[in-house]
Amino acid sequence: MTVAYLGLGANLGDARQSLKDAVVCLAQQHAITVLAKSSLYRTAPIDAGGDDYYNLVVKLETSLGAPALLALCHRVEHHFGRERPFRNAPRTLDIDIVLYGDSRMDEPDLVIPHPRAFERAFVLVPLVEIDPEIAIPGHGRADALLPGVAHQRIEKVKTCCCPVADALANAAKKAVGGCTKSRAASSEAEASAASHGGKS
C-alpha cells in the first residue's frame, strides 16, 4: 500500500459540489482508502482564463500503482464530464497526482511529483494543512515553499454546519452514481493504465 496525495480542482458548473462528490467517489473505490481531506479553497486561475477555481487536496492509501491510479483519476474526471478542448481549459473536475509515496517519475504520461506542485498555492496550502511536515521530493518541505507563492490569491471557503447542509450532503452522496467500490473498477483502471495514459 502506498500513501498518495491528489489535488482536485474545478471551475465549471457547481464546482464546490463536484469536488465534494468527487471525494465520495474516490472513497468508494475498492483500491483506495481516503485518509484525510483538506478544507476547500477558492483560488484565482493561473495561466488560464475563466472563473475562480475551487481546490482541495486528498490524502489516500492505495494498492494501485501510479499509472493505474492516474487512469482511475481520469475515469472519475470523465464521470464528472471532464473535457479537454485545449490546454488549461476550464474544467468540471481536474484530479492530479501530487505525490505518490516518495516516488519520482518522469515519463511521457506521468510526472511525479506533479511538476508544478511546488509553485502553486492551491496545492501547497491544502497540502500543508493536512500534513504540516510533508516534503516534496526534489524541493524540500512544502511549508518552506509557501513564501514563494504568497502572491497568489487563495481563500479558505467557510462551510456551513447545520442540519440542512448535512441533509444536502447526504443526498449528494446517494446521488453520486457509477462510483461504487468494486474490484472490477480497480481492475479496469489497472488495465487502462497498461495501454493508455496522459498527464492529468
C-alpha positions, 0 to 999 in steps of 0.5 A: 500500500502506498500513501498518495496525495491528489489535488482536485480542482474545478471551475465549471458548473457547481464546482464546490459540489463536484469536488465534494462528490468527487471525494465520495467517489474516490472513497468508494473505490475498492483500491483506495482508502481516503485518509484525510481531506483538506478544507476547500479553497477558492483560488484565482486561475493561473495561466488560464482564463475563466472563473475562480477555481475551487481546490482541495487536496486528498490524502489516500492509501492505495494498492494501485500503482501510479499509472493505474491510479492516474487512469482511475483519476481520469475515469472519475474526471470523465464521470464528472464530464471532464473535457479537454478542448485545449490546454488549461481549459476550464474544467468540471473536475481536474484530479492530479497526482501530487505525490505518490509515496516518495516516488519520482517519475518522469515519463511521457504520461506521468510526472511525479511529483506533479511538476508544478506542485511546488509553485502553486498555492492551491496545492501547497496550502491544502497540502500543508494543512493536512500534513504540516511536515510533508516534503516534496521530493526534489524541493524540500518541505512544502511549508518552506515553499509557501513564501514563494507563492504568497502572491497568489490569491487563495481563500479558505471557503467557510462551510456551513454546519447545520442540519440542512447542509448535512441533509444536502450532503447526504443526498449528494452522496446517494446521488453520486452514481457509477462510483461504487467500490468494486474490484472490477473498477480497480481492475479496469483502471489497472488495465487502462493504465497498461495501454493508455495514459496522459498527464492529468 
